Amino acid sequence: MEENRYFQDALARFTHEAANGGAIRHLTDIGYTVEQIMGRLDFPAPYEQVRQAVWKRLEDTGVVLREEPGAGKPKEKAAYVREYDKYGKSTFRRVAQKEDGPTVACWTEQTYDQADSGSTERFLALLDAKLDENGEEFSYISCDFGRIAALEPERYEKMLCALGGERAYVAGLPWEKRRSYHRLNSRMRKVLKRLILAGLYQGELFFMKTGDRIRIMGEIS
């Protein structure tokens, strides 16, 4: 029974990868939400399977980190190699490589209090300046969406409502019940700004080139 289940699971993973793996990775890379990806697959796939595949791609490409940015811990980088069988049918094989992440020896820490409404405009200008200095590849935002969804569902729904058009992206990802870190790309920049303006974000921003760490606190009722 156990061997049969293992075989079925392995077959399902192989079938999923052969049918949809490349498409999911490509659509994730160009910024599609899970919902959008579901509608563009040539072969039907379970929603949860697609969510997990998208999350894995985000981790493999460094868009999502499990550990705090700048910790310098090794991260896995994945490459996909196309191979052909004796009949000429192509498949993709995942090749994992380990590489050391960048380190930050000492952070310069700042704090922004959302209760100080007069500073919001200045903070958003500072955010744009830091992003220009560091580039999105070296800028991250801490995310507690999974923990908040599990422990404070009303607060989570309030946050989603504040996101407008970015709601589908955040709601579609299978956030873990622990803090994770998302690259501060153009999409997450919009997410952060909407939550800041609504007074609903608490967490930290990391700008690795300049060594700046900004803690955002206050508000949230």
C-alpha positions as a Python dict, from the first residue, in 0.01 Angstrom:
ca = {
    (1, 'M'): (0, 0, 0),
    (2, 'E'): (280, 242, 96),
    (3, 'E'): (479, 158, -218),
    (4, 'N'): (171, 209, -433),
    (5, 'R'): (104, 550, -276),
    (6, 'Y'): (467, 651, -331),
    (7, 'F'): (444, 543, -696),
    (8, 'Q'): (121, 736, -747),
    (9, 'D'): (269, 1049, -586),
    (10, 'A'): (583, 1023, -799),
    (11, 'L'): (376, 973, -1113),
    (12, 'A'): (158, 1274, -1027),
    (13, 'R'): (466, 1492, -974),
    (14, 'F'): (619, 1375, -1301),
    (15, 'T'): (297, 1431, -1493),
    (16, 'H'): (253, 1778, -1341),
    (17, 'E'): (611, 1876, -1427),
    (18, 'A'): (590, 1746, -1782),
    (19, 'A'): (252, 1910, -1849),
    (20, 'N'): (273, 2240, -1664),
    (21, 'G'): (609, 2288, -1491),
    (22, 'G'): (773, 2507, -1754),
    (23, 'A'): (461, 2717, -1807),
    (24, 'I'): (414, 2781, -1434),
    (25, 'R'): (776, 2889, -1392),
    (26, 'H'): (759, 3122, -1693),
    (27, 'L'): (428, 3280, -1590),
    (28, 'T'): (552, 3322, -1232),
    (29, 'D'): (868, 3495, -1356),
    (30, 'I'): (668, 3751, -1555),
    (31, 'G'): (447, 3833, -1258),
    (32, 'Y'): (123, 3639, -1308),
    (33, 'T'): (-88, 3560, -1003),
    (34, 'V'): (-184, 3201, -919),
    (35, 'E'): (-535, 3271, -1043),
    (36, 'Q'): (-407, 3403, -1375),
    (37, 'I'): (-173, 3106, -1415),
    (38, 'M'): (-458, 2862, -1354),
    (39, 'G'): (-645, 3013, -1647),
    (40, 'R'): (-351, 2984, -1885),
    (41, 'L'): (-240, 2625, -1835),
    (42, 'D'): (-289, 2387, -2126),
    (43, 'F'): (-356, 2098, -1888),
    (44, 'P'): (-586, 2121, -1582),
    (45, 'A'): (-409, 2113, -1244),
    (46, 'P'): (-533, 2133, -882),
    (47, 'Y'): (-525, 2484, -739),
    (48, 'E'): (-311, 2383, -441),
    (49, 'Q'): (-58, 2212, -666),
    (50, 'V'): (-20, 2529, -872),
    (51, 'R'): (12, 2744, -558),
    (52, 'Q'): (293, 2526, -427),
    (53, 'A'): (470, 2527, -763),
    (54, 'V'): (453, 2907, -778),
    (55, 'W'): (585, 2939, -421),
    (56, 'K'): (874, 2703, -501),
    (57, 'R'): (964, 2905, -806),
    (58, 'L'): (967, 3224, -600),
    (59, 'E'): (1200, 3057, -350),
    (60, 'D'): (1425, 2910, -619),
    (61, 'T'): (1473, 3252, -782),
    (62, 'G'): (1532, 3436, -453),
    (63, 'V'): (1212, 3639, -472),
    (64, 'V'): (1102, 3478, -145),
    (65, 'L'): (1345, 3399, 138),
    (66, 'R'): (1289, 3183, 445),
    (67, 'E'): (1578, 3341, 636),
    (68, 'E'): (1639, 3705, 711),
    (69, 'P'): (1805, 3890, 422),
    (70, 'G'): (2177, 3943, 471),
    (71, 'A'): (2219, 3639, 694),
    (72, 'G'): (2451, 3487, 434),
    (73, 'K'): (2304, 3137, 461),
    (74, 'P'): (2340, 2912, 155),
    (75, 'K'): (2039, 2915, -73),
    (76, 'E'): (1939, 2668, -337),
    (77, 'K'): (1937, 2784, -695),
    (78, 'A'): (1753, 2564, -941),
    (79, 'A'): (1817, 2512, -1308),
    (80, 'Y'): (1609, 2302, -1544),
    (81, 'V'): (1779, 2089, -1806),
    (82, 'R'): (1588, 1967, -2111),
    (83, 'E'): (1647, 1599, -2183),
    (84, 'Y'): (1520, 1370, -2458),
    (85, 'D'): (1433, 1002, -2443),
    (86, 'K'): (1501, 754, -2723),
    (87, 'Y'): (1175, 851, -2892),
    (88, 'G'): (1266, 1218, -2900),
    (89, 'K'): (1019, 1321, -2629),
    (90, 'S'): (1152, 1603, -2415),
    (91, 'T'): (1130, 1639, -2038),
    (92, 'F'): (1282, 1878, -1788),
    (93, 'R'): (1510, 1766, -1506),
    (94, 'R'): (1561, 1994, -1207),
    (95, 'V'): (1925, 2048, -1110),
    (96, 'A'): (1983, 2204, -769),
    (97, 'Q'): (2288, 2415, -691),
    (98, 'K'): (2389, 2571, -361),
    (99, 'E'): (2525, 2922, -346),
    (100, 'D'): (2608, 3151, -56),
    (101, 'G'): (2372, 3440, -5),
    (102, 'P'): (2503, 3796, 40),
    (103, 'T'): (2586, 3902, 394),
    (104, 'V'): (2542, 4229, 580),
    (105, 'A'): (2785, 4262, 871),
    (106, 'C'): (2612, 4550, 1046),
    (107, 'W'): (2275, 4712, 981),
    (108, 'T'): (2195, 5080, 1020),
    (109, 'E'): (1855, 5069, 1189),
    (110, 'Q'): (1571, 5320, 1160),
    (111, 'T'): (1212, 5319, 1285),
    (112, 'Y'): (899, 5455, 1122),
    (113, 'D'): (588, 5497, 1338),
    (114, 'Q'): (263, 5489, 1140),
    (115, 'A'): (91, 5685, 1415),
    (116, 'D'): (289, 5991, 1306),
    (117, 'S'): (69, 6073, 1009),
    (118, 'G'): (277, 6376, 917),
    (119, 'S'): (573, 6155, 831),
    (120, 'T'): (398, 5926, 583),
    (121, 'E'): (487, 6129, 276),
    (122, 'R'): (849, 6162, 389),
    (123, 'F'): (868, 5789, 455),
    (124, 'L'): (735, 5698, 109),
    (125, 'A'): (992, 5934, -47),
    (126, 'L'): (1264, 5765, 161),
    (127, 'L'): (1141, 5424, 45),
    (128, 'D'): (1169, 5526, -321),
    (129, 'A'): (1517, 5668, -262),
    (130, 'K'): (1638, 5347, -93),
    (131, 'L'): (1498, 5136, -374),
    (132, 'D'): (1677, 5351, -631),
    (133, 'E'): (2004, 5311, -438),
    (134, 'N'): (1981, 4938, -381),
    (135, 'G'): (1774, 4802, -668),
    (136, 'E'): (1492, 4554, -608),
    (137, 'E'): (1726, 4252, -612),
    (138, 'F'): (1882, 4375, -286),
    (139, 'S'): (1565, 4506, -122),
    (140, 'Y'): (1326, 4292, 85),
    (141, 'I'): (1013, 4325, 295),
    (142, 'S'): (921, 4098, 587),
    (143, 'C'): (585, 3925, 544),
    (144, 'D'): (366, 3779, 820),
    (145, 'F'): (62, 3711, 603),
    (146, 'G'): (53, 3338, 686),
    (147, 'R'): (72, 3388, 1062),
    (148, 'I'): (-185, 3669, 1056),
    (149, 'A'): (-423, 3464, 839),
    (150, 'A'): (-403, 3175, 1087),
    (151, 'L'): (-421, 3372, 1412),
    (152, 'E'): (-602, 3695, 1320),
    (153, 'P'): (-830, 3622, 1022),
    (154, 'E'): (-1025, 3947, 1058),
    (155, 'R'): (-707, 4153, 1046),
    (156, 'Y'): (-587, 3950, 747),
    (157, 'E'): (-909, 4019, 557),
    (158, 'K'): (-877, 4388, 641),
    (159, 'M'): (-526, 4387, 494),
    (160, 'L'): (-645, 4212, 178),
    (161, 'C'): (-926, 4465, 134),
    (162, 'A'): (-669, 4746, 145),
    (163, 'L'): (-466, 4594, -140),
    (164, 'G'): (-704, 4667, -426),
    (165, 'G'): (-571, 4508, -744),
    (166, 'E'): (-280, 4342, -563),
    (167, 'R'): (-512, 4133, -345),
    (168, 'A'): (-509, 3837, -586),
    (169, 'Y'): (-130, 3806, -571),
    (170, 'V'): (-104, 3805, -191),
    (171, 'A'): (-414, 3590, -135),
    (172, 'G'): (-299, 3335, -392),
    (173, 'L'): (34, 3250, -230),
    (174, 'P'): (61, 2972, 33),
    (175, 'W'): (231, 3186, 299),
    (176, 'E'): (383, 2986, 583),
    (177, 'K'): (283, 3047, 946),
    (178, 'R'): (620, 3203, 1010),
    (179, 'R'): (782, 3521, 888),
    (180, 'S'): (916, 3513, 536),
    (181, 'Y'): (1079, 3779, 320),
    (182, 'H'): (970, 3892, -26),
    (183, 'R'): (1179, 4090, -270),
    (184, 'L'): (1059, 4450, -279),
    (185, 'N'): (978, 4444, -650),
    (186, 'S'): (726, 4674, -816),
    (187, 'R'): (432, 4458, -705),
    (188, 'M'): (537, 4439, -339),
    (189, 'R'): (615, 4809, -348),
    (190, 'K'): (246, 4868, -427),
    (191, 'V'): (142, 4622, -155),
    (192, 'L'): (358, 4799, 104),
    (193, 'K'): (242, 5148, 9),
    (194, 'R'): (-125, 5049, 26),
    (195, 'L'): (-79, 4889, 367),
    (196, 'I'): (123, 5186, 495),
    (197, 'L'): (-144, 5432, 382),
    (198, 'A'): (-406, 5217, 558),
    (199, 'G'): (-189, 5191, 872),
    (200, 'L'): (-195, 4811, 846),
    (201, 'Y'): (167, 4704, 804),
    (202, 'Q'): (409, 4613, 1079),
    (203, 'G'): (743, 4460, 994),
    (204, 'E'): (1084, 4538, 853),
    (205, 'L'): (1245, 4650, 529),
    (206, 'F'): (1597, 4543, 434),
    (207, 'F'): (1819, 4730, 189),
    (208, 'M'): (2126, 4515, 154),
    (209, 'K'): (2360, 4733, -51),
    (210, 'T'): (2339, 5031, 181),
    (211, 'G'): (2291, 4817, 495),
    (212, 'D'): (1968, 4993, 597),
    (213, 'R'): (1706, 4814, 807),
    (214, 'I'): (1381, 5002, 866),
    (215, 'R'): (1132, 4883, 1128),
    (216, 'I'): (771, 4990, 1072),
    (217, 'M'): (548, 4998, 1377),
    (218, 'G'): (230, 5152, 1516),
    (219, 'E'): (-131, 5187, 1397),
    (220, 'I'): (-336, 4869, 1318),
    (221, 'S'): (-662, 4876, 1505),
}
